[in-house]
């Protein structure tokens, strides 16, 4: 007789504890669920492979995967880095001083002095970067206003919320203009790369293209790369051609997420006749149904 049947029979006659029999049953369920996960993972990998060509857009580069072909192109230009770095001067001052009021401690004053030295050197180095005259003048204006603020703060040894707020507001227009020029440089670089890839892929492959965009949590809303690919592919929402990957930035994760989207769309249609059903939590309808009858704190 198989050992599990013997154990079950013994349990029925009280020869072993019921908890041991229950553990065996739970173990079988865990094994079954593990097998499901194995099958699902294989199906997901297959779905990702069938979804090529794929473009993965990271914060600093775009990557094309098409069978054995794999190309990666950097999309961060010198101008992009320069403009964002200058913007970060004002942000550094805010981060250092926004929650301080009155006399500053020695650590904060030391950090300000170190920041001043770095900013001064960066100002002198601007001549080495290819910037239009108006853009260069804007950088000098931003930097000089920050240096004046740093000098005054070090001289008085005090921080004031209103002064920090005023500096931030005074610099906001120039900061946003820098952001515009920086993203313009980045998107123009991406566009040149995508145009070459589009020509090399041909119409049939291009029509099957999937795009995965890696983003952080805060930049997800109206992400610049997401806006670009939506306009490029003529879509208004994430899901079918464009997938947003939040908080991850590696190829394996991107392809895994792509496989999940493609496979789950098929699952949603097969089971629910709604290709978007698996794009929201499978438990969501049940949760809404339960909470309608059992609102929070009603189960005490």
N, C-alpha and C positions, 0 to 999 in steps of 0.2 A: 504494500500500500504506500502511495507517495507520502513523504514526510509531512506535507501540509495537511493532508487529510487525517493523518494520525493525530497531529496536533489539534485539529479542529474537533475530532472525536473525543480526545482527552479533555479538551476544554468543556465539552458538553457534559461530561461526567464530573466536572469540577476538579480534574486531576492537575490542570495548570490554570494559572490566573487568566481571566478574560482579557486583561490588558495586553498580555502577550499575543493572544490571537488577534486582537485589534491592531497591534503593531505590525503583524504580518500583513494584514489587509491594507494598512496604510502604506507599507513598503511597496506592495504591488501597485497601488495607485501612483506612488511617486515614480516607479519605474515606467508606468504607462505614460505619465506626463512628460518624463524625460525623453521617451521615444517620440512623442509628439513634437517636442522642441527640436529634436534631431531632424525629423522629417521637414518641419517648417523651415529650419535653417537651410537645408539643402534646396528646398523649393525657392526660398528667397534668393539664394546665390544664383540659381538658374535664371530667375526672373531678371536679376540685375545684368547678367551676361546677355540676355536676349534684348535688353533695353538699350544697347549701344547703337549708335555713338552716344557718348555721355560727355558733357562738359561739367567739370567741378570748378566752381569759382570760389577761391579763398580770398581773404582780405588782401593778400599781396601778390596773388598769381592766379592764372586760369590754366586748367589742365584738360586736355582732350584725350579720351580713351575710346579707341575704335579697333576692337580686336587686338592684334599685336601692336598696333600703332599707339604710341603714347607720347604726347608733347606737353611741355609745361613752359609757360611764358610769364615772366615777371610783369606786373602792371603798376609797380610803384616807381615813379620818376623822381629825379633829383628835385624838381620843383615841388612836387607833392610833399616830399619829406621836409624841405626847407620851410614851406608855408605852415605846415602843421606843427613843426618844432617851434616856430615863432609864436603861434597861437598858444602853445603849451606853457609859455612863460607866464602869461596872465593866469592860466589855470593853476600853475604851481603856486603862485602868490595867494590865490583864493584858498587852495587846499591847506596851505600853511597857516593862514591868518583868519579864516572866516569864523572860527569858533573861539577866537581869543579876544579878550577885551581888557584894556589897561596895560600894565607893565608886562613886558615880554620876558620870558626866562632866557637863560644863557644859551640853551640849545636852539631856540628859535632864532635868536640873533645871529648865532654862528651859521645856521642854515641860510639865513638871508645874505650874509656876507659871502658864503660859498656860491649862492645863486647869482649874486651880483658879478662875481668874477667870471662865471661861466657865460652869463648874458653879455658882458662886455666883450669877451673873446668872440662870441658868436656874431656880434654886431660887426666887428672888424672883418670877419670871415665872409660876410655877405657879398663882398666884391668878387669872390671866387665863384659865385653862382650866377647862372644865366637867368637874369630876371629883367622884365621890361621896366622902364624907368618908373612908371607909376606904382608898379608892384614893389619895387625896391624902396621907394619913398614911404610906402605904407608900412613896410617892415621896420624902417628906421623910426617911424612915428610910434608904432606899437612898442618897440624896444625902449625908446627914450622915455616914454611915459611910464613904463615899468621901472626903469632905472631911477627916475625921479622919485617915484613912490618908495622904492627900496631905500634910497638915501635918506628920505624924510623919516621913514620908520626906524631906521638904525639910529639916526641922530636923536630922535625923541625917546627911543627905547619903548615905545608904546604902540599898541594896535587899537584900531577903532572900527567897529562894525560898519559905521556909515561911510568911512573912507574906503574900506574894502569894497563895499557895494557900489560906491560912486565910480571907482576905478573900473570895476567889472562892466558897469553900464556904459561908461565913456568909451571903452574899447570894443564893445559888442559889434558895432557896425564893421569895423576893420577886421575883426575876427571872422565874421560871417563872409566877408568878401574874400578873405584868405581861403576859407573853406570852399567857396564856390570855385576859385581858381584851382585849388588842389584836386577836387573831385572832377573838374573838367579835364585836367591833365590825365587823371587815372582812367576815366571813361573813354577818352580818345584813344589811349593806349590799348584798352580792352577791345575797342571797336575795330582797330586795325588788325588785331590778332584774329578776332571772330570772322572778319571779312575773308581773310585768307583761308581759314578753316572751312568756311561755308563753300567757297569755290572748290576746294579740294575734295570735299565730301560728295558733292553732287546733290541734285534735288531729292532723289529718293531717300538717301540716308539723312539728309537735312530734315526731311519731313518727319522722321522718327526720333529726332534729337530729344534727349532729356537733359535737364540742367539741375544740378544740385548746388545750392549757394550756402556757404558756411558763414554764419553770423554770430555775434555775441548777443546777449539778452537785450541790452539797452538799444543797440543800433538796429534791432529787428524791424521796428516800425518804419516803414518807408525807406528801407535800406537802399542805398544808392545802386548797388549791383543788382538787386531785385528789380528796381525800377527799370534799369537798362534792359534786362532780359525779358521783362514783361512787354516792353515796347518792341523789342526785337522779334519776339515770337507771337505778338498779338494776343496775349492773354491778360485777363484782369484779376486772376486769383491763383493762388498756389494750389498744386495738387496734381494736375494732369501732365503738364510739360515741365513745370518748375517746382522744385522741392526745396524748402528752406531747412537747413540743418543748424540748430541752435546749440552753441556751447561746445561743439566738436570741430576739429579741423584736420582730420586725417582721411586718407583715401579709403581705407577699409570701412570706416564709419559712414562715409558718404555713399559708398556702393551698397552697404548694408541697409541704409535708410531708403535708397532707391529701390532695392529689392522688396522691402516691406511695402512701400507705396504701390508698386506694380502688382505684387501678389495679393495684397489686401483689397485692391480695387476689384480683382476678379472674384474674391471671396464675397465682397459686398453685393456684387451683381448676382452671383449664384444663389446666395442665401436670402437676400433682402430686396433684390431688384432695384438697388440704389447704390450707384458706384461710389458715392461719398459716405456711405454709412460707416465704414471702418475708419474714416478720417476723424471720427470722434469716438470717444470712449464707448466700447461695446456695452458697458454697464450704465451709460448715461441715462437711457430711457428708464431703466429699472430704478435708478437713483431718484429720478424725478417723480416716478410713480410712488416710491416708498415715502419720500419726504412730503408728498402731498397729503398722505394719510398720517405720517409720523414726523411732525416737525421737530427740529432740534430741541433737545432737553425734555422730550416727552416720554422717554424710556427710562426714567429714574425708577 
